[in-house]
Amino acid sequence: MDDRELLSLVQAERQAALGFDNDEELSSDRERALEYARGVMKDMPTLSNRSKVTDTAINDAVETILPDLMEMFTGGDDIATFQPKGAEDEEAADQETDYVNHVLMDKNDGFQNLYAAFKDALLVKTGVFKWWWEDYESRDEESFSGITSIQIQMLQAEGWAILEATQQGEDEFEVKAEKVDTDGCLKWCAWPAEDFAVARDTVDLKRATYCAARSRPRAQDLIADGYDKAKVESLTTYSAYGEDGVEQARNTVDEDGEGSDSPLRQVEIVEHYVRIKEGDKETIYRVVTGNAEAVMLEKEKVDMIPFSSITPYPVAHRFYGQSLADLLIDVQRIKTSLLRTFLDSGYFALNQRYAVDMRQAHDFTMSDLLRNEPGVPVRVNGVGAVQPISAGGLNFPALDALEYASTMGETRTGVVRNAQGLNPNTLHDTAQGAMSLMGAAQKRIKMIGRIFAETGVRDLFLGAHAMLRKHSSKAQTVRLRGGWTDINPSTWGVRDDMSIEIGIGSGGKDQQLAAFNAGSQYLAGLIQMQGGPSGPLVNMENVYAFSKKFIERGLGFKSAELFLSDPAKAQPQEPQPDPAMAEAQAKLQLEQQKMQNDVQLEQQKLQAEIQLKREQMQAEMQLKREQMAIEAQMQAVQSTMGGGGMSPVRMGGEVG
């Protein structure tokens, strides 16, 4: 399919899709829900000098349910858990679970993205997630002084590019070098529901034939991302000035205005995803267009549709469900009407109308009546000049009617006022009745949380896992569960099976703590029954797992690593010796030491004797050598005297 055919196809699909500005009913429902949440009710005009108060049933219900939903998804360790394919795959599945949760929640604005999507779903029918891969470069410049040519070659081998080099000596240089590190990361966000459209036959977004998302980036950002500069400059400047739609309904101040034609101008682009089947082959095209599909900025083939959606009240076999606002629109209208009626009745009672007989009226009668102040007299010329006009009062208890309307909204949505705090009427109820009411409300909220988890959140995690596998090019070292781990998503296998763990929210903390206390007593009983934590039913790993869950889920701490040590990672301890055995070993060591000392003493004596004998032998040998030397000298003298003709000398009558 060439560019012209593809451009014509996405243009036709966009015009037929549900979303954007194509469906007046959908846009009208969303606009009204957003305005009602802000207390703006344009479809309930008021007369002059009448009450203009509005009820806030929709906003109250949304803000009541959001804290519980957010705690369900962010109050524990993992939102989603990938299931192992076998016993040998358990460690890998745990590692992938930890890393995907880390990327989505820690390396991105996970809490804020979930909050925005949940709030959209509760107000405007759908919350939309989008994820994508973003490449980036990090540049590091350094100066090196006094390095040799060999060191320069070593820098180049490590990836440094030489920018400048100045010779300082015979083989000495000053170098300025730059190192560019290319990496990427997974990004995700909550996409505005009014800027997303799907084909009318869509039920499951993963298998949609067509969907599209529009955005309004700066022109300079598109050029920086590599889009053709001439095409970007041909795009029309976006301006929301004077438009009356869902985008305007989100504003709390005048946030949208007339755009500028500066290089920082905003332009509107649309990112289309269309699934085309050619025989047995199926291809998903990603097409980026501008100027109402007149300009094609980019075209590529992709593996998946990187979007998922949630809705609190799904409609079977349809993509769009109902929002919390849809169920409370008429309840807020009724309560607003009752409030205004009640207040107007009070105003009329305080501002009584009068009939004035002008024949008996004084010159100051009218001015006195208009001066509605306590104690100010009304001057007349005769009795009966001023008569109060009887006004029809309310023939029903307005406050009881308001209470009935509030109960009607609670019945429809399951969001009860007790969840916001202690209702004064609860003080008169039995504890069991109050807990039953709270339990029923929590079940409705948990159902909404489960629907969110099993639809859009699950698809988000599976899509993030697949994108990390495809685009991650090198291993990273990250801190997971209190320890540093090397992660390389490119070595992961395909995951299509996972579970979602949903908490019970803040409303059930007391029940949760009570359950943990009961569980700890049961665990302690088992340990006592088997005579220690190393029996056939409970071991130290079981105790550690329960304690970790209690600290993180029951007490709400982020990690239990500061309070508990994993017995699987602990060093084995040597058993303590028996005291008698220790004493015997000490005596044995003492005797061995004594024997060693005796042996050393005998050795020293023997060495001393040997040394003494050696010295004696050396002295005797030295003496013999001296005697031999004297004898040799004597023999030399005698031989000299005999050969020289000299007579022997007589000494003491003998020859000397």
C-alpha positions as CSV (number, residue, x, y, z in Angstrom):
1,M,0.0,0.0,0.0
2,D,1.5,3.3,-1.1
3,D,1.4,6.6,0.9
4,R,-1.6,8.0,-1.0
5,E,-3.7,4.9,-0.5
6,L,-2.8,4.7,3.2
7,L,-3.5,8.4,3.7
8,S,-6.9,8.1,2.1
9,L,-7.6,5.0,4.2
10,V,-6.8,6.7,7.6
11,Q,-8.8,9.8,6.5
12,A,-11.9,7.7,5.9
13,E,-11.5,5.8,9.1
14,R,-11.1,8.9,11.2
15,Q,-14.3,10.4,9.8
16,A,-16.2,7.2,10.6
17,A,-14.6,6.7,14.1
18,L,-16.2,7.3,17.5
19,G,-14.4,10.1,19.4
20,F,-12.7,13.4,18.6
21,D,-15.5,15.7,17.3
22,N,-17.3,13.0,15.3
23,D,-20.0,12.1,17.9
24,E,-22.1,14.9,19.3
25,E,-23.7,12.7,22.0
26,L,-20.4,11.4,23.4
27,S,-18.8,14.9,23.4
28,S,-22.0,16.4,24.9
29,D,-22.0,13.8,27.7
30,R,-18.3,14.4,28.5
31,E,-18.6,18.2,28.4
32,R,-21.6,18.2,30.7
33,A,-20.0,15.7,33.2
34,L,-16.9,17.9,33.5
35,E,-18.9,21.1,33.9
36,Y,-21.2,19.4,36.5
37,A,-18.1,18.3,38.5
38,R,-17.0,21.9,38.6
39,G,-20.5,23.0,39.7
40,V,-21.4,24.6,36.4
41,M,-24.9,23.6,35.3
42,K,-25.7,25.6,32.1
43,D,-28.9,23.5,31.5
44,M,-30.5,24.7,34.8
45,P,-30.9,28.5,34.4
46,T,-32.3,30.6,37.2
47,L,-34.6,33.5,37.4
48,S,-33.5,36.9,38.6
49,N,-33.2,37.3,42.3
50,R,-33.5,33.5,42.8
51,S,-31.0,31.1,44.3
52,K,-28.2,30.0,41.9
53,V,-26.6,27.4,44.2
54,T,-25.6,24.0,42.6
55,D,-25.1,20.6,44.2
56,T,-21.8,18.8,43.7
57,A,-22.9,15.2,43.9
58,I,-20.7,14.1,41.0
59,N,-17.5,15.7,42.3
60,D,-18.2,14.4,45.8
61,A,-18.6,10.8,44.6
62,V,-15.5,10.9,42.4
63,E,-13.3,12.4,45.2
64,T,-14.7,9.8,47.6
65,I,-13.9,6.8,45.5
66,L,-10.5,7.9,44.2
67,P,-8.5,7.5,47.4
68,D,-9.6,3.9,47.8
69,L,-8.9,3.1,44.1
70,M,-5.4,4.7,44.3
71,E,-4.6,2.8,47.5
72,M,-5.7,-0.5,45.9
73,F,-3.2,0.0,43.1
74,T,-0.3,1.8,44.8
75,G,-0.6,0.6,48.5
76,G,1.3,-2.6,48.0
77,D,4.4,-4.0,46.3
78,D,3.2,-4.9,42.9
79,I,0.2,-3.9,40.9
80,A,0.6,-6.8,38.5
81,T,2.4,-10.2,38.8
82,F,3.7,-12.2,35.8
83,Q,2.9,-15.9,36.2
84,P,5.8,-18.5,35.7
85,K,5.4,-21.1,33.0
86,G,7.1,-23.8,35.2
87,A,9.0,-24.4,38.4
88,E,12.2,-23.4,36.7
89,D,10.7,-20.1,35.6
90,E,9.6,-18.8,39.0
91,E,12.7,-16.7,39.7
92,A,12.6,-15.1,36.2
93,A,8.9,-14.3,36.5
94,D,9.5,-12.6,39.9
95,Q,12.4,-10.6,38.5
96,E,10.4,-9.5,35.4
97,T,7.5,-8.5,37.7
98,D,9.7,-6.4,39.9
99,Y,11.4,-4.7,37.0
100,V,8.2,-3.8,35.0
101,N,6.6,-2.5,38.2
102,H,9.8,-0.5,38.8
103,V,9.8,1.0,35.3
104,L,6.1,1.9,35.2
105,M,5.8,3.3,38.8
106,D,9.2,4.5,39.8
107,K,10.9,5.6,36.6
108,N,7.7,7.3,35.3
109,D,5.1,9.4,37.1
110,G,3.2,6.2,37.9
111,F,0.9,7.6,40.6
112,Q,0.0,10.7,38.7
113,N,-0.7,8.7,35.5
114,L,-3.0,6.3,37.3
115,Y,-4.8,9.1,39.1
116,A,-5.5,11.0,35.8
117,A,-6.7,7.9,34.0
118,F,-9.0,6.8,36.9
119,K,-10.5,10.3,37.2
120,D,-11.1,10.4,33.4
121,A,-12.9,7.0,33.6
122,L,-15.1,8.1,36.5
123,L,-16.0,11.4,34.8
124,V,-15.9,11.0,31.0
125,K,-16.6,7.2,30.5
126,T,-13.0,6.1,29.5
127,G,-9.5,6.4,30.8
128,V,-6.8,5.8,28.2
129,F,-3.2,4.7,28.7
130,K,-0.4,5.1,26.1
131,W,3.1,3.7,26.3
132,W,6.1,4.2,23.9
133,W,9.9,3.8,23.7
134,E,12.0,7.0,23.9
135,D,15.7,7.0,22.9
136,Y,18.0,9.6,24.3
137,E,21.7,10.6,24.2
138,S,23.8,11.7,27.1
139,R,27.0,13.7,26.4
140,D,30.0,13.9,28.7
141,E,32.8,16.3,27.9
142,E,36.2,16.1,29.8
143,S,39.6,17.7,29.5
144,F,42.8,15.6,29.9
145,S,46.2,17.3,30.5
146,G,49.6,15.7,30.2
147,I,48.6,12.5,28.5
148,T,50.6,10.5,26.0
149,S,49.7,9.3,22.5
150,I,49.2,5.8,23.8
151,Q,46.7,7.1,26.5
152,I,44.9,9.0,23.7
153,Q,44.4,5.7,21.8
154,M,43.1,4.1,25.0
155,L,40.5,6.9,25.4
156,Q,39.4,6.4,21.8
157,A,39.1,2.7,22.4
158,E,36.8,3.4,25.3
159,G,34.5,5.4,23.1
160,W,35.8,9.0,23.6
161,A,35.9,11.3,20.6
162,I,38.8,13.7,20.5
163,L,37.5,17.2,20.0
164,E,40.7,19.2,20.5
165,A,44.4,18.2,21.0
166,T,47.2,20.5,21.9
167,Q,50.8,19.3,22.1
168,Q,52.6,20.3,25.3
169,G,55.8,18.3,25.0
170,E,57.6,15.7,22.9
171,D,54.9,13.1,23.8
172,E,52.6,15.1,26.0
173,F,49.2,16.5,25.0
174,E,46.2,18.4,26.4
175,V,43.0,16.9,25.0
176,K,39.4,17.8,25.1
177,A,37.2,14.7,24.5
178,E,33.5,13.9,24.3
179,K,31.7,10.6,25.0
180,V,28.2,10.0,23.7
181,D,26.1,7.4,25.5
182,T,22.9,6.2,23.6
183,D,20.2,4.7,25.7
184,G,16.4,4.5,25.9
185,C,13.6,4.0,28.3
186,L,9.9,3.1,28.3
187,K,7.5,6.0,28.8
188,W,3.7,6.0,29.5
189,C,1.0,8.5,30.3
190,A,-2.7,9.0,30.7
191,W,-4.0,10.1,27.4
192,P,-7.0,12.6,27.3
193,A,-10.1,10.7,26.5
194,E,-11.4,13.4,24.2
195,D,-8.3,13.1,22.1
196,F,-8.8,9.4,21.4
197,A,-11.0,7.7,18.8
198,V,-11.8,4.1,17.8
199,A,-13.6,2.4,15.0
200,R,-17.3,1.9,15.7
201,D,-17.1,-1.9,15.8
202,T,-14.3,-1.9,18.5
203,V,-14.9,-3.9,21.6
204,D,-11.3,-4.9,22.6
205,L,-8.7,-2.2,21.9
206,K,-5.9,-4.8,21.4
207,R,-7.7,-6.2,18.4
208,A,-9.1,-2.9,17.1
209,T,-9.1,-2.3,13.3
210,Y,-8.5,1.4,13.7
211,C,-7.8,3.8,16.5
212,A,-6.2,7.3,16.6
213,A,-4.8,9.8,19.1
214,R,-4.4,13.5,18.5
215,S,-1.9,15.8,20.3
216,R,-0.7,19.3,20.1
217,P,3.1,19.4,20.3
218,R,5.4,22.4,19.7
219,A,6.7,22.6,16.1
220,Q,10.3,22.8,17.3
221,D,9.8,19.5,19.2
222,L,8.6,17.7,16.1
223,I,11.7,19.0,14.1
224,A,14.0,17.9,17.0
225,D,12.4,14.4,16.9
226,G,13.5,14.1,13.2
227,Y,10.3,15.0,11.3
228,D,10.7,16.8,8.0
229,K,11.2,20.5,8.7
230,A,9.3,21.6,5.5
231,K,6.3,19.5,6.4
232,V,6.2,20.6,10.0
233,E,6.4,24.3,8.9
234,S,3.4,23.7,6.6
235,L,1.2,22.6,9.5
236,T,-1.5,25.0,10.6
237,T,-1.0,26.7,14.0
238,Y,-3.4,25.2,16.6
239,S,-5.8,27.5,18.4
240,A,-8.6,26.5,20.8
241,Y,-9.8,30.1,21.0
242,G,-13.6,30.4,20.9
243,E,-14.2,26.6,20.8
244,D,-16.8,25.2,23.1
245,G,-16.0,21.5,23.8
246,V,-14.7,19.0,26.2
247,E,-11.2,20.6,26.2
248,Q,-12.7,23.9,27.3
249,A,-14.8,22.2,29.9
250,R,-11.6,21.0,31.6
251,N,-10.4,24.6,32.2
252,T,-10.6,26.1,35.6
253,V,-9.1,29.3,34.3
254,D,-8.7,30.6,30.7
255,E,-6.0,28.1,29.8
256,D,-6.8,27.9,26.1
257,G,-6.4,31.0,23.9
258,E,-5.4,32.2,20.5
259,G,-2.1,30.6,19.4
260,S,0.9,32.4,18.1
261,D,2.9,31.9,14.9
262,S,6.3,31.9,16.6
263,P,8.8,29.0,16.2
264,L,7.3,27.8,19.5
265,R,3.8,27.5,18.1
266,Q,1.6,24.5,18.7
267,V,0.4,22.3,15.8
268,E,-2.1,19.5,15.9
269,I,-1.1,16.0,14.7
270,V,-3.0,12.7,14.7
271,E,-1.3,9.3,15.3
272,H,-3.3,6.6,13.5
273,Y,-3.1,2.9,14.0
274,V,-4.8,0.8,11.3
275,R,-4.8,-3.0,11.0
276,I,-4.7,-4.3,7.4
277,K,-5.1,-7.9,6.4
278,E,-3.7,-9.2,3.1
279,G,-4.6,-12.8,2.9
280,D,-3.1,-14.6,5.9
281,K,-0.8,-11.7,6.7
282,E,-1.8,-9.0,9.1
283,T,0.0,-5.7,9.3
284,I,-0.4,-2.8,11.8
285,Y,0.6,0.6,10.3
286,R,1.4,3.6,12.4
287,V,0.7,6.8,10.5
288,V,1.3,10.3,11.8
289,T,-0.6,13.1,9.9
290,G,-1.3,16.8,10.2
291,N,-3.7,19.4,8.7
292,A,-6.7,17.0,8.8
293,E,-4.8,14.1,7.2
294,A,-3.5,16.2,4.3
295,V,0.1,15.9,5.3
296,M,1.8,12.5,6.2
297,L,4.7,13.1,8.6
298,E,5.6,9.4,9.3
299,K,4.7,5.9,8.4
300,E,6.0,2.6,9.9
301,K,4.9,-0.9,10.7
302,V,4.5,-1.8,14.4
303,D,3.9,-4.9,16.5
304,M,1.0,-3.7,18.6
305,I,-1.4,-0.9,19.4
306,P,0.2,0.9,22.3
307,F,-3.0,1.9,24.0
308,S,-5.3,0.5,26.6
309,S,-8.5,1.8,28.2
310,I,-10.6,1.5,31.3
311,T,-14.3,2.2,32.2
312,P,-16.0,1.8,35.6
313,Y,-19.3,0.4,34.3
314,P,-18.7,-1.6,31.1
315,V,-21.5,-2.2,28.7
316,A,-21.3,-5.7,27.3
317,H,-20.0,-6.0,23.7
318,R,-19.3,-2.3,23.5
319,F,-16.1,-0.2,23.8
320,Y,-17.6,2.7,25.6
321,G,-19.3,2.1,29.0
322,Q,-20.9,4.4,31.6
323,S,-19.2,6.8,33.9
324,L,-19.9,7.6,37.5
325,A,-21.1,11.0,36.3
326,D,-23.6,9.3,33.9
327,L,-25.3,7.7,36.9
328,L,-25.4,10.9,39.0
329,I,-26.3,13.6,36.4
330,D,-30.0,13.6,37.2
331,V,-29.4,13.1,41.0
332,Q,-27.3,16.3,40.9
333,R,-30.1,18.1,39.0
334,I,-32.7,16.9,41.5
335,K,-30.6,17.9,44.5
336,T,-29.8,21.3,42.9
337,S,-33.5,22.0,42.3
338,L,-34.4,21.0,45.8
339,L,-31.6,23.1,47.3
340,R,-32.7,26.1,45.3
341,T,-36.4,25.6,46.3
342,F,-35.4,25.3,49.9
343,L,-33.3,28.4,49.9
344,D,-35.8,30.4,47.9
345,S,-38.5,29.5,50.4
346,G,-36.3,30.8,53.2
347,Y,-35.6,34.0,51.3
348,F,-39.3,34.6,50.7
349,A,-40.0,34.0,54.4
350,L,-37.4,36.6,55.4
351,N,-38.5,39.0,52.7
352,Q,-42.3,39.2,53.1
353,R,-44.3,40.9,50.3
354,Y,-47.0,43.4,51.2
355,A,-50.1,44.9,49.7
356,V,-50.3,48.7,50.2
357,D,-53.6,50.6,50.2
358,M,-52.4,53.8,48.6
359,R,-55.5,55.7,50.0
360,Q,-54.2,55.2,53.5
361,A,-50.6,55.3,52.7
362,H,-48.3,57.9,54.1
363,D,-45.8,59.8,52.0
364,F,-43.0,57.6,53.5
365,T,-44.9,54.3,53.5
366,M,-43.1,52.9,50.4
367,S,-39.6,54.0,51.5
368,D,-40.2,52.5,54.9
369,L,-41.2,49.2,53.4
370,L,-38.1,49.2,51.2
371,R,-36.0,49.8,54.2
372,N,-36.1,46.2,55.5
373,E,-34.4,46.6,58.8
374,P,-35.4,45.3,62.3
375,G,-37.1,47.9,64.5
376,V,-37.7,50.4,61.6
377,P,-41.4,51.5,61.7
378,V,-43.6,51.8,58.6
379,R,-45.5,55.1,58.6
380,V,-49.2,55.0,57.4
381,N,-52.3,57.2,57.5
382,G,-54.7,54.5,58.8
383,V,-54.9,51.0,60.0
384,G,-54.9,48.4,57.3
385,A,-52.8,50.5,54.9
386,V,-50.2,47.6,54.7
387,Q,-51.2,44.0,54.6
388,P,-48.9,41.0,54.2
389,I,-49.4,38.8,51.1
390,S,-49.8,35.2,52.0
391,A,-47.2,33.1,50.0
392,G,-47.6,29.4,49.4
393,G,-45.2,27.5,51.6
394,L,-43.5,24.2,50.8
395,N,-45.9,21.3,51.1
396,F,-43.1,18.8,51.6
397,P,-40.1,18.5,53.9
398,A,-37.2,19.7,51.6
399,L,-34.4,18.3,53.8
400,D,-36.0,14.8,53.8
401,A,-36.3,15.1,50.0
402,L,-32.6,16.0,49.8
403,E,-31.8,13.0,51.9
404,Y,-33.8,10.8,49.7
405,A,-32.0,12.1,46.6
406,S,-28.6,11.4,48.2
407,T,-29.7,7.9,49.1
408,M,-30.8,7.4,45.5
409,G,-27.3,8.4,44.3
410,E,-25.6,6.0,46.8
411,T,-27.8,3.1,45.7
412,R,-26.9,3.7,42.0
413,T,-23.1,4.1,42.5
414,G,-22.3,2.3,45.7
415,V,-20.4,5.4,46.9
416,V,-21.8,6.1,50.3
417,R,-21.2,9.2,52.5
418,N,-19.9,6.9,55.3
419,A,-16.8,6.4,53.2
420,Q,-16.0,10.1,53.5
421,G,-16.0,10.0,57.3
422,L,-18.3,9.2,60.1
423,N,-21.9,10.0,59.2
424,P,-23.7,11.5,62.3
425,N,-26.6,9.1,61.7
426,T,-24.2,6.2,62.0
427,L,-23.9,6.9,65.7
428,H,-27.5,5.8,66.2
429,D,-27.0,2.6,64.1
430,T,-25.7,-0.7,65.5
431,A,-22.1,-1.5,64.9
432,Q,-23.0,-4.5,62.8
433,G,-25.4,-2.4,60.6
434,A,-22.7,0.3,60.0
435,M,-20.1,-2.4,59.1
436,S,-22.5,-4.1,56.8
437,L,-23.1,-0.8,55.0
438,M,-19.4,-0.1,54.7
439,G,-18.8,-3.7,53.5
440,A,-21.4,-3.3,50.7
441,A,-19.8,0.0,49.6
442,Q,-16.4,-1.5,49.6
443,K,-17.6,-4.4,47.4
444,R,-18.8,-1.9,44.8
445,I,-15.6,0.0,44.9
446,K,-13.5,-3.2,44.7
447,M,-15.6,-4.2,41.7
448,I,-14.6,-1.0,39.9
449,G,-11.0,-1.6,40.9
450,R,-11.1,-5.2,39.6
451,I,-12.6,-4.0,36.2
452,F,-9.8,-1.4,35.9
453,A,-7.1,-4.0,36.7
454,E,-8.4,-6.7,34.4
455,T,-8.8,-4.4,31.4
456,G,-6.6,-1.4,30.8
457,V,-4.0,-1.9,33.6
458,R,-3.4,-5.5,32.6
459,D,-2.9,-4.6,29.0
460,L,-0.6,-1.7,30.0
461,F,1.7,-4.2,31.9
462,L,1.7,-6.7,29.1
463,G,2.5,-4.0,26.5
464,A,5.2,-2.6,28.6
465,H,6.8,-6.0,29.1
466,A,6.7,-6.6,25.3
467,M,8.2,-3.2,24.5
468,L,11.0,-3.7,27.1
469,R,11.9,-7.0,25.5
470,K,12.1,-5.5,22.0
471,H,13.9,-2.2,22.6
472,S,16.2,-2.8,25.6
473,S,19.7,-3.2,24.2
474,K,21.9,-3.6,27.3
475,A,21.8,-4.8,30.9
476,Q,21.1,-2.5,33.8
477,T,21.7,-2.7,37.5
478,V,18.7,-1.7,39.5
479,R,17.7,-2.0,43.2
480,L,14.8,-4.3,43.6
481,R,13.4,-5.5,46.9
482,G,16.4,-4.2,48.9
483,G,19.1,-5.7,46.7
484,W,21.0,-4.8,43.5
485,T,20.1,-6.9,40.5
486,D,21.4,-7.1,36.9
487,I,18.4,-6.9,34.5
488,N,18.6,-7.5,30.7
489,P,15.0,-7.5,29.3
490,S,16.2,-8.6,25.8
491,T,16.7,-12.1,27.2
492,W,13.2,-12.4,28.5
493,G,10.6,-14.7,27.0
494,V,7.1,-13.8,25.8
495,R,4.6,-13.3,28.6
496,D,0.9,-13.5,28.0
497,D,-0.2,-14.7,31.4
498,M,-0.3,-12.5,34.5
499,S,-2.4,-11.8,37.6
500,I,-3.6,-8.6,39.1
501,E,-3.6,-8.2,42.9
502,I,-6.2,-5.7,44.2
503,G,-6.2,-4.4,47.8
504,I,-9.2,-3.4,49.8
505,G,-8.6,0.3,50.2
506,S,-8.4,2.5,53.2
507,G,-12.0,1.7,54.2
508,G,-11.0,-1.9,55.0
509,K,-7.8,-1.3,57.0
510,D,-9.4,-2.3,60.3
511,Q,-10.7,-5.5,58.8
512,Q,-7.3,-6.2,57.2
513,L,-5.4,-5.7,60.5
514,A,-7.9,-7.9,62.3
515,A,-7.3,-10.6,59.7
516,F,-3.6,-10.3,60.1
517,N,-3.9,-10.6,63.9
518,A,-6.1,-13.7,63.6
519,G,-3.5,-15.2,61.1
520,S,-0.6,-14.5,63.4
521,Q,-2.4,-16.3,66.3
522,Y,-3.1,-19.2,64.1
523,L,0.5,-19.3,62.9
524,A,1.8,-19.1,66.5
525,G,-0.5,-22.1,67.4
526,L,0.9,-24.2,64.6
527,I,4.5,-23.4,65.6
528,Q,3.7,-24.3,69.3
529,M,2.0,-27.5,68.2
530,Q,5.0,-28.7,66.1
531,G,7.5,-27.7,68.8
532,G,9.3,-24.9,66.9
533,P,9.5,-23.1,63.5
534,S,11.1,-26.1,61.8
535,G,8.3,-28.6,61.7
536,P,6.4,-30.2,58.9
537,L,3.7,-27.6,58.6
538,V,5.5,-24.2,59.2
539,N,9.1,-23.3,58.7
540,M,11.1,-20.0,58.9
541,E,10.4,-19.2,55.3
542,N,6.6,-19.3,56.0
543,V,7.0,-17.1,59.1
544,Y,9.1,-14.6,57.0
545,A,6.6,-14.5,54.2
546,F,3.7,-13.8,56.6
547,S,5.6,-11.2,58.6
548,K,6.7,-9.4,55.4
549,K,3.1,-9.3,54.1
550,F,1.9,-7.9,57.4
551,I,4.5,-5.1,57.6
552,E,4.0,-4.1,54.0
553,R,0.2,-4.5,53.6
554,G,-1.1,-4.4,57.1
555,L,1.1,-1.7,58.5
556,G,1.6,0.1,55.2
557,F,5.4,0.3,55.1
558,K,7.0,0.4,51.7
559,S,9.5,-2.4,52.4
560,A,10.0,-4.9,55.1
561,E,13.7,-5.3,54.5
562,L,14.6,-2.8,57.3
563,F,12.7,-4.9,59.9
564,L,13.1,-8.5,58.7
565,S,16.0,-10.7,57.3
566,D,15.2,-13.2,54.7
567,P,16.2,-16.6,56.1
568,A,17.0,-17.9,52.6
569,K,19.8,-15.3,52.4
570,A,21.0,-15.6,56.0
571,Q,24.4,-17.3,56.7
572,P,24.0,-20.7,58.4
573,Q,24.9,-20.5,62.1
574,E,27.0,-23.2,63.8
575,P,25.2,-25.1,66.6
576,Q,26.1,-24.1,70.1
577,P,28.4,-26.8,71.8
578,D,27.4,-28.7,74.9
579,P,28.9,-27.1,78.1
580,A,30.4,-30.4,79.3
581,M,31.8,-31.0,75.8
582,A,33.2,-27.5,75.8
583,E,34.9,-28.1,79.2
584,A,36.4,-31.3,78.0
585,Q,37.7,-29.6,74.8
586,A,39.2,-26.9,76.9
587,K,41.1,-29.4,79.1
588,L,42.3,-31.3,76.0
589,Q,43.5,-28.0,74.5
590,L,45.3,-27.2,77.7
591,E,47.0,-30.6,77.8
592,Q,47.9,-30.3,74.2
593,Q,49.4,-26.9,74.8
594,K,51.4,-28.2,77.8
595,M,52.8,-31.1,75.6
596,Q,53.7,-28.6,72.9
597,N,55.5,-26.5,75.5
598,D,57.4,-29.5,76.8
599,V,58.4,-30.6,73.3
600,Q,59.5,-27.1,72.5
601,L,61.6,-27.0,75.7
602,E,63.3,-30.3,74.9
603,Q,63.9,-29.1,71.4
604,Q,65.5,-25.9,72.8
605,K,67.7,-28.0,75.2
606,L,68.8,-30.3,72.4
607,Q,69.6,-27.4,70.1
608,A,71.6,-25.8,72.9
609,E,73.6,-29.0,73.4
610,I,74.2,-29.4,69.7
611,Q,75.3,-25.8,69.5
612,L,77.7,-26.2,72.5
613,K,79.2,-29.3,70.9
614,R,79.5,-27.6,67.6
615,E,81.4,-24.7,69.3
616,Q,83.7,-27.1,71.1
617,M,84.5,-28.9,67.9
618,Q,85.2,-25.6,66.2
619,A,87.5,-24.6,69.0
620,E,89.4,-27.9,68.9
621,M,89.7,-27.7,65.1
622,Q,91.0,-24.1,65.4
623,L,93.6,-25.2,68.0
624,K,94.8,-28.0,65.8
625,R,95.1,-25.7,62.9
626,E,97.2,-23.3,65.0
627,Q,99.4,-26.2,66.2
628,M,99.9,-27.4,62.6
629,A,100.8,-23.9,61.6
630,I,103.5,-23.6,64.3
631,E,104.9,-27.0,63.3
632,A,105.0,-25.9,59.7
633,Q,106.9,-22.7,60.6
634,M,109.4,-24.7,62.7
635,Q,110.1,-27.1,59.9
636,A,110.7,-24.2,57.6
637,V,113.2,-22.6,60.0
638,Q,115.1,-25.9,60.4
639,S,115.3,-26.4,56.7
640,T,116.6,-22.9,56.2
641,M,119.3,-23.3,58.9
642,G,120.5,-26.7,57.5
643,G,120.9,-25.4,53.9
644,G,122.8,-22.1,54.7
645,G,126.2,-23.4,56.2
646,M,125.5,-22.1,59.6
647,S,126.4,-24.0,62.7
648,P,123.7,-25.1,65.1
649,V,123.5,-23.0,68.2
650,R,124.1,-24.6,71.5
651,M,121.7,-23.8,74.2
652,G,122.1,-25.3,77.6
653,G,124.6,-27.9,76.4
654,E,122.1,-29.2,73.7
655,V,121.5,-28.3,70.2
656,G,118.6,-25.9,70.0
